[in-house]
Amino acid sequence: MTSTTNQASLADKGQAIALRLLAKAGGHDLLKNPAIRSKVERALYQGSKSGFKAQTVAGRAFTKKAGSGDAARTAPTKPRREFDLTPTEDQETIAAVAAELADELLRPAAAKADAERALPDEIRAQATEMGLTLVGVPAELGGIAEERSAVMTALVLEQLARGDMGLAVAIMAPAAVATAIAGYGTSAQQETYLPAFTDEKKPAVAALALAEAGPLADPRTPATTATRDGADLVITGEKALVPCADAAELFVISVMLDGAARLVIVEAGTEGLTTSEEPAMGVRAAHTGRLHLAGVRVPAENLLGKADDTLDAIRRSRLAWAALACGTGRAVLDQVRQYVVERKAFGEPIGHRQAVAFTVSNIAIELDGLRLVTLRAAARLDAGDDAGAAETIAHARALVGTHATQIGSDAVQLLGGHGFVKEFDNERWYRDLRGAGVLEGGVSV
C-alpha cells in the first residue's frame, strides 16, 4: 500500500470519527455551547477540505503580553450530592471521541510508532482537531472546558491508552502544559502562551518536565535549581524522560527556588537549554529525551503559580499515569479474555484450566480496583477535597506500581511464546505498564 493511500485512509477515518461524534452528540449540552460547536464544525470542514494537517515543530516566537485583568479560570466542578462516578453527558461525549481515536487510529499505528519512537503527524493533528488537547483550557481562552474536571481528563487518558499508552502520552503532553498554564498562570502568561495551543494551523508541542535522573529522585525536592539574578532566574540541572523533548517548543519544569519547589516556563531555544536522546523501555512513541539546563536565564515573571501548585501538579501527573494504566490494563484484559477461550490445548480451551481462569479473574479484579481508586481520586480533586485527593492519589500510585505491572506480566505469561514476541501487543503493554508506576510528569489531569 502506498504512502498516499495510507494518508487518505487515515483522513477518511478521522472525518468519519468526527461525523459520528456530531451525530451522536448533537443534542448534548457540551455542543450547545456555540464556541465548542464551532470548533467541531471547523474540524469537519477542514477535514473534508484537506484531510490531516502536518504538525510543525520548534521555532515559535512567544510574544510577551501584559495581560488584561485577572487570569481566566475554568469554573469549579459542580458538586454532587452523593458519591457517584457515573460520567456526565459531557464526559461521556469526550470519552467517546477518545475511544474512537484509540480504536480506529492509535491501535493500528501503535506497533510502528513504538518501533520508530514517533507520533505520526496525522494522529497528532486529528487529536488536536477533536479538541482533546484542550480539555483543561477554559472556553473563553479558546479551549473546550466549561469547568476544570480531573475526571474528564482521566477518562480521555484511559481511552487513549487503551489504544496505546505511548501515543496517548505523546498526544496529551501539550495538554499537560496548557492545563498548567490555564490553572496556575497569570493573565499575562495565559495571553502569551495559550494562543499557541489553540492555534488550529500549528498547535504548540510542549512538555511538563518533572522527572530527574538518579536513584530515589523525588519530584517534590528537585535537584534542578534556580537562583535569582536581578529580574531573572538562572536555572541549572537536568530533567529526565521528557516526552517529545526534541520537538517541544515550550517546557514547564520544576526547580528548587528559595527552598521550595516551583514551576517555571522555559521556551525552547533559550540559550543554555539543550536536549539529548533518552530512549525508554516503554512509552516509546512519546520519544522521551533529556533536558540539559546550563545557566538558562529566564525572566522571573516566568514563574508559574505558587509553591503549593507544584505539589498539586505532581499529584495530578501521578493520577494521570494511573488513568493511563487503567486504559492499557483494559486492553490487556480484553485480549486475554478472548485468547484463553480461543486457544485450545489437550482438546479444550485453556480458559477451562483453573489456574488460567483464576489469573484472568485476578486481572479483572485488580483492574477494577485500580480504576475505582483512580476515578475516586479524580472526583475528590474536582470536589476541592485536597487532603482526601492526596491520600487517594497515593493509593492509586501504589496500586499502579504493584498491580499494573502484575497485569502486564500475567498477560505475557498467559500467551506464552506469543506474549514475548512483537507480533502481539502484550510485550509492548507490559513495558508500558511497568513504567506507569514510576514515571513523573509528562501528562496531567
N, C-alpha and C positions, 0 to 999 in steps of 0.2 A: 504494500500500500504506500502511495507516495505521501510526502510531507503535506502537500496541498490538500489531498483527500482527508488526511488526519485533521488538519485545521478546520476544514469545512464541517467534518463530523462533530468536532467539539463545539463549533459555533452553533450548529443546529441543536445540539443537546442543551447548550446554555440558553438559547431562545425558548426551547420547549419548557425548561425549568421555570423561566420567568413567566411564560404564558400560563403554565399550570398554577403557579403561585397566585397570579392575578385572578384566575378563575376560581380558585379555592377560597381566596382571602378577600374577595371584593367586598363582602359585607362586614368584614372585621373592623373593629374600632380603629385599629392601627392604620388602616388605609383610608379612614375617613379624614385623617389629618392631611390637609392639602399639600404640605411640604413633603411628607413621606410619599403620598400617592404620586406627586410629580416626579420624584426620584425613580419610582418603579416604572412610570411611563417613559421617562427619558432612557432608562436602561433598555426597555423593549425597543424603543425607536433606534437607539444606537446599535443594538444587537442586530436588528433587521437590516440596517444600512451597511454595517461593516463587520459584523461578527465580533471577534475579540480584538481588543486593543493591546498593543505591545506595551509592556511596562518599561519605562526608562529609569535609570538609577543615577544617583550622585550628581553633584554639581549644582544643586538647587541653592538659590540665594534667598535667605530668610531676611526680609526687610523688617527691622525693628519697628514696632508700633508702640505708641504711648498708652494705648488703652482708652476706653471711653466710658469710664464708670466702674461699677462693681463687676467682678468676674461672673460670668454666666454659669449656673449650676443646674444639673438635672434635678427635678423635684424628688424628695424622698419617696420611697415606695409606700403606697397606701397600706396601712396595717390591716391585717385580717383579724377577725375576732377569735379565731381558733387556729391551731397548728394544722396547716393544710398545704401539701406540696403539689396539689393539682395545678398544672400550668394554667395561666390565664390565656385568653384567646390570643393576645398579642404574643405571648411567649410561645404558644403552640405554632403560631404562624411563622415566626422567625426560626424556630427549631425545625420546622418543615422545610424551609429553604435550605438550611444547612444539611438536612438529611438527603435532600435531592442532590445537592452538590457532592456529598460524600459517595452516594451510590453510583451516580452517573459519570462523575469526573475523577474524584480522588482515588477511589479503589482501583479502577483500571490503570491509572497512571502511577500508582504507588511504588511498584517494584522498580520501574525505570528511574523514578525520582530518587529512590533510596540509593540505587547504584551510582547515579550521576551526581548525587548530593545537590540537587537543584529543584526549585519550584518552577514549573513551566509558566511562562508569562501569561498564557491564555487562562490558566487556572487562577492566577492572582487577579487578573483583570475581571474574570467572571465573579469572583468573590467580592471584589470591590464594587462592581456594578450592582450587586444584590444588596449592598449596604452592610455586609457582615462586619466589616472593619470599623463601622461607625456606631456599634451598638452602645457605646459608652459616651458618645458625644451628643450634647443637647441639640434638639431640632433647631433652635434659634441660632446655633453656630454651624449649621449645615449637616448635622448628624441625623440620627433617627430615634434618639432616646427622648421619651417624654419624662421618664423617671429613671434614676440610676438603679439598675437591677442586676445584682450579682447572680440571681437565679437565671435570668435570661442569658447572660453570657456563659454561665456554666452549661446550660442546655445546648447552646451553639457549639461550644468546645467539645462537648460529649458527642454530638452528632458528627462533627467533622472528624474527630479521632476514630470514629467507627469506620471511616473511610481510610484514614492513615494519620497517625499521630505526627509524624514528621512534617507532612504537608499542612496539617492543622496548625502546628506551631509557626511555620513559615507564613501562612496566611494571616494569622492573628497576632503576629509580633508587632506590626504597626498599630493595631488596635490597642495594645497594652500601653503604648506611649501616648496615643491620642486620648485614651481614657484617663491616664495620669495627669495630663495637661488640663483636660476638662475638669477633673475632680479636685486637683490641688493648685492649679495655676492661677496667676493673677489675670486681670482683664488684658493687660499688655501682652502677657505670654500667650494667652488664648488667641488674640488677634494677630500675633506674629506667626505662630506655628500651625494652628489648626486649619487655616485655609489650605495648607499643603496636603492635608489628609482628606479634605473634602473635594479636592481638585479632581474633576472627572476625567481629564485628559492624562494627567501624570500624577496619580496619588503617591504620596511620600512612602518610602520604605524606611522603617525606623525600628529601634530595638531597645528594650528595657534590660539594662545590664546590671545585675545584682550579684552574680556568682563570681567567685575568685578562686584561683588555683591554690593548691596546698592542702595538706591534711587538716581536717576539722575546721575548715574555713567557716566562719559564722557571718552571715549577711547582716546581722544586727551590729557587728563591730567590724566594718570593712577595713582591710589593710590599705586600700586606696585612700590617700589623704588629700585634703585641700587646705591651703593656707591663704590668709587674706594679705593682699598687697595693694594698698590703696583701694581703688574702686573695683579691683579684680580679684578673682580666685585663681590660684595656681595649683593644678591638680597633678599628682604623681601616683602611679600604680598600674595595675593590670586588672582586666576583667576577663573572665574565662567563660567559654561555652556560650558565646553571644550569638543568637540566631541572626542569619543574614548580615553578619558583621561586615563583610566585604562590600555589600551593596547598600547598606543603610546610609541615609542622608542625615539622620538625626539620632542621637542617643540620649536616654535618660539613665544616668549612672548614680550609684550610691557611693558616698565618700564619708570619711570622718572629718568633721569640721567643728572646731571649738569643743571637742569632747563628745560630740553627738553625731549619729548617723544622719546624713542629709541626702536629698536627691538634687542632682544638678543636670541641667540641659546642656548638652555639648553637641555642636554641629560638626558633621563630617567635614574634613578639610581644614579644621583648626590646626595651627602649627603645633607639632609635638604629638599629634594623635595619629597612630598607625595601627594597622591590623595585620594579623597573620593567620594562617590556616590552623584549625584545631579540630580535625575530624573526630567524631564521637562514635561510640559503639552503637547508639541508637539515634532516633530522630534525625537521621542523616539528611533528609530532604530539606531540613532547616538550615543546612550549610553553616554549622557553628564555626566560629572563629574566636580569636583573642584580641582584645583591645589593649594597646600599649599607650599609656599616657605619660609622657616625659616632659614635665613642666608645662602642661597645657594651660593656657591662660584664657579665661572666660570672664565676662562681666559678672559681678556679684549679683546682679539682677537676674541671672540665670538660675539662682537657687529656686527650687520648686517646692512649694508648700512649707510645712513646719516639720520639726523633728518627729512629732508623732505620726506624720503622714508617711515617713519612711517605713516605720513598723507596719503601718496599715498596708503599704504596697507589698511588703514581704509576705504578709499573711494572704493577701488577695492573690499573689502569684502562686503560693503553695496550694491554695484552693483550686486555682485554675489547673494545676498539674493533676490534682485529684480528679477533676472533671474529665480531663483527657484520658486518664487511666480507666475511668468508667466506660468511656466510649470504646477504647481498644479492647477492654475486657469483654464488652458486649459482642464485639466482632469475633473474639475467641470463642465465646460460648455458643454463638450461632453456628460457627463452623464445626466445633467438636460434637455438638448435639446431633448434627446431621451425619457427621462422619461415622460415629460409633453405631449408627443404625444401618448405614450402607455398607460398611466394611465388615466382611464376613471371615470367620476363621473357624475351622472344625465344624463347618456346616451351619453356623448360626451367626447373627450379628454380634460383634464384640461387646456391644452395649448390654447384652444379656448376662455378661460376666459381672459378678457382684463388685469386684474391685474397680472395674471400668465405670459402672453405673454410679458408684459412690464418689469417684473422682469428679465426674461431671456434675453431680449434685453439689459437691463442695465448691466447685467453681461458681455455680449459680448462687449458693448461699453467701459466699464471700463477696461476690459482686453486688448482690442486693444490699448487703450490709454497708459496703463502701459507698454505694450510690445514695443510700438513705442519709448517711452521715454527711456526705458532701453537700447534698441539697439542703439539709438542715442547717449546716454552717452558712450556706449562701442566704438562706431565709433569715437567719439571725443577723447577718450583715445588713440585709435590706430593712430589717426592723429596727436597726440602730442599737442592737444589743451587742456592743463591742466586747464586753467581757465574756458573754456566752459564746459569741462567734469565735473569739480567740481560742477558747478551750476546745470547741468542736472542730476548728480547723486543725489544731494539734492532733486530735483524734484521727481526722481524715488523713493527715500526713503520715501518721504511724501505720494506719491500715494500708495505705498505698505501698509503703516501704516493705511491709510484710506480705500482704495478701495479693497485691497486683503482681509482684514478682512470682509468687507461687502459682497464680493463674497462668501466667505465661509458660512457666516450667512444666506444669501439668499438661498443658495443651501439646507441647512438644513431645512429652512422654507418651501421650495417648496416640499420637500419629506415628510414633516410632521413627523409622527412617524418613518418612515423609515430612516429619516435623523438623528435620535437620537440614533440609535442602531448600534452596531458594525458589524452587518451583512452586512451593506452597508459601503462604503468607506467615505461617506460625513462627518461623525463626526470626522474622523481622518484628513481629508483635512482641515476642519475648524480649528482644533487645530494647524495644521502645518502653515496655512496661518496667524493665529493670531500671531505666533512667528516671522514670516519673517520680520516684520517691526520693531522689537525691538532687535533682536539678533545681536551680533557683532562677527567678527572673524569666525573661523571655515572653511570658504570657501573663495575663491578669484577668480578674473578673470585676 
